[in-house]
Amino acid sequence: MTVTKGYAAQSKTSPVTPFEFERREPGTTDVQIEILFCGVCHSDLHQVRDEWGGSIYPMVPGHEIVGRVAAVGSGVTKFAVGDLAGVGCMVDSCRECESCGLGLEQYCDQNQIVFTYNSRFPDGTPSYGGYSKSIVVDEAFTLKISPKLDLAATAPLLCAGITTYSPMKHWNVQPGQKVGVIGLGGLGHMALKFAHAFGAHVTQFTTSPGKEDDARRLGADEVVLTRDPEALKALAGTFHFIIDTVSAPHDLNTYLNLLKRDGSMVLVGLPEDPAKVEAFPLAGKRRSLAGSNIGGIAETQEMLDFCAEHGIVSDIEMTPISQVNEAYERMLKNDVKYRFVIDMATL
């Protein structure tokens, strides 16, 4: 075991503060990564404050990890010391079920996913995330990072990026289709970039008039203020696909009515309170309402390669790790464009 420095929450009411803990030595198929940057995801805050229940303390958050390979096990074939590498939301799964066999480890049928933090390995030891100096991960759950990309701005792709890329690929967003993006934040700004890169005609839905210029810069062909019912009414039945990135309570039925026949609306935001869904907007035009959760390892690598090819990264604001608690408070106020990333050299 190796002692590692990081930042951790000791309880749901405590701030994230300096913490020393142990990482395992690299095994035969393990990759040890010196962490250079780690994104700050809203789910970090949810889990630090136990808002989803079941939080494990002490908790070292962080699942948007990029860095450089410092050591590899004797059986590692995909990585060498000095390579750039990344780690996303999970570090293991059963690897044997149908979903894992299809490269859909995020939907492991045996519910044996080991998340990057706030989870447990099969031997019962807790997993600790990327608010730390280093991490050890099996090469099967380690991702290659292109040197073409800005490394710090790549970090949020490991969660916000794949969370929005995966449903667009699964629902086969095509050039010329009309795609709607609800919400312009960490997830929404990545959804805009991907939909634009896929060649769709993209409409940004937002409650904030001040975000119009940014939305257009990020790839929106048009921006609709959702507080204007007439503007929404004029768009009824016109969208092939809508991705909903909002994690606050809101009316889903308004947007379901905007879908064409056989159109799909996919939820990637996770509001705490259940939403009311009316049957008529769905049945009347054979519309679909679905959800999507990150992506498998192969698809995440595909997304990273797509980003390298198209020059896509997140819009970020760097923060020293000593100010991560302030970053949480600003994130709650939507006071970031559009993702905080921790410079781990400040640890």
Secondary structure, 3 states (H helix, E strand, C coil): CEEEEEEEECCCCCCEEEEEEEECCCCCCEEEEEEEEEEECHHHHHHHCCCCCCCCCCECCCCCEEEEEEEECCCCCCCCCCCEEEECCEEECCCCCHHHHCCCHHHCCCCCCEECCCCECCCCCECCCCCECEEEEEHHHCEECCCCCCHHHHHHHHCHHHHHHHHHHHCCCCCCCEEEEECCCHHHHHHHHHHHHCCCEEEEEECCHHHHHHHHHHCCCEEEECCCHHHHHCCCCCEEEEEECCCCCCCHHHHHCCEEEEEEEEECCCCCCCCCCCHHHHHCCCCEEEECCCCCHHHHHHHHHHHHHHCCCCCEEEEEHHHHHHHHHHHHCCCCCCEEEEEHHHC
